[in-house]
């Protein structure tokens, strides 16, 4: 019997491993270039969910809470029997493994146990949080609560949503438990989104087919928090006419463009009409950078099915903001609410958050075109030069006013001389 070539064996193994990479992948590790912008924004600080950070020393303490939440989950069903859920997850193991794009070392039973504990934890955590169970050691601690809520939003710290769905359906004590659960998730995370705007139909009942499209908790928030129908239509019409903004807010102001903050609008629904921007207010707090970076990373790694809404929004804001002066202007117009305290810090945040991302720039292609046309008009070019050359400093303004007064005085004296001559 011929001995198979070792190189052939090695290549065949790689080919078999490659077969495991499929379109089912929805949970990724953040590439090193994106990660370099802010390493901590992608690393769980309190709890590990899924295999990528499983077993890390600083996250071990939360494993006891997972057991406690499993007990609570079992008490909430009609049968206090863990075996039925173990068998359920065993049946989903292969599908769950296909959801992770990167390799990990967890054998069958350890992987099934992790899926069960993590799935039950997420479900019970959302229910306890929605019920404001302050007696719970996590819900009752501001530090732990904030840490867990943020960790559940991390791209690398996700569980396939179908695991949560099947656990809920199996335990079902109410009708449509999945829809009820989704509503609770969107409700408790509403304040973690840095601006208004979710689905215009918050009570939407998901069909079974729509349920299968939900990849994970981060994906649910991404798909729910999207532009309005009008902005998506403008995006669809202009995607072939991509233009880049080349002016920051202070330069646009010099060109005569005005900025207005609008309330109650979707975060993405920026408008430009008759020389005026209308931009929904965005609040930048300590959590904002982490949330936006993970939503953008999710878009970058699932681009085959997701438009770059968050990426394009941040690229747009990055174009408007070159320096602290731009931040100051947008804060004065109440477009940005700066909870970080320092304009320079906020400018740096906007400038770095879009580094190393693939940019479509099409969500606001129609606006870029209108702004470009406005700035090219001869009158606006002249006004922009006038503002830039003479109105940027008090001394320049004083010199212009002095020149005008001198001109008026000279003209008055001339008229007086002419009148005196004919008397």
Helices and strands as residue ranges (DSSP letters): H 6-19, H 32-35, G 39-42, G 57-59, H 62-75, H 83-98, H 108-130, H 142-151, H 161-171, H 177-188, G 190-192, H 208-213, H 217-224, H 229-238, H 249-254, E 258-262, E 271-273, E 276-280, E 282-284, H 288-301, H 309-320, H 324-332, E 336-338, H 343-353, H 365-376, H 378-390, H 394-422
